[in-house]
Amino acid sequence: ILDTLQSTTSSFRVAVIDYRDFPERTGSSTDYPARIVLDFSNEPSSITAAIDSLAADGGGDGPETVYSAMHAAFTSLMWRDGVVKSALVLGDAPPLMGSDGAEPISGLTPSQIID
């Protein structure tokens, strides 16, 4: 993906957000709903290092805080106006959600993320 970006535009930026679960739900102090690993950057070495720093670890159940990660991407990062925007979610588990379809604790829903 990074090679394609570099070969098609000189004005790309990539951010990396990691997500796991709510520590109050799992009881693990190493969990977090989402954290920015790398704010927007166009430096391939920084982007690769941020991605390489990620590790699937811990848990105890499958679902993870995908909605919190997407929310962080759309509300915590400074997106540029007037450019193509894309969010790519890479994960090893489905979104964490209660029987009401909302993410527990945050209350985020798929329709809120889409909006």
HELIX and SHEET records of a PDB file:
HELIX    1   1 LEU A    2  THR A    8  1                                   7    
HELIX    2   2 PRO A   23  THR A   26  1                                   4    
HELIX    3   3 PRO A   44  ASP A   52  1                                   9    
HELIX    4   4 VAL A   66  SER A   76  1                                  11    
HELIX    5   5 PRO A  110  ILE A  114  1                                   5    
SHEET    1   A 2 VAL A  14  ASP A  18  0                                        
SHEET    2   A 2 ARG A  35  SER A  41 -1                                        
END                                                                             
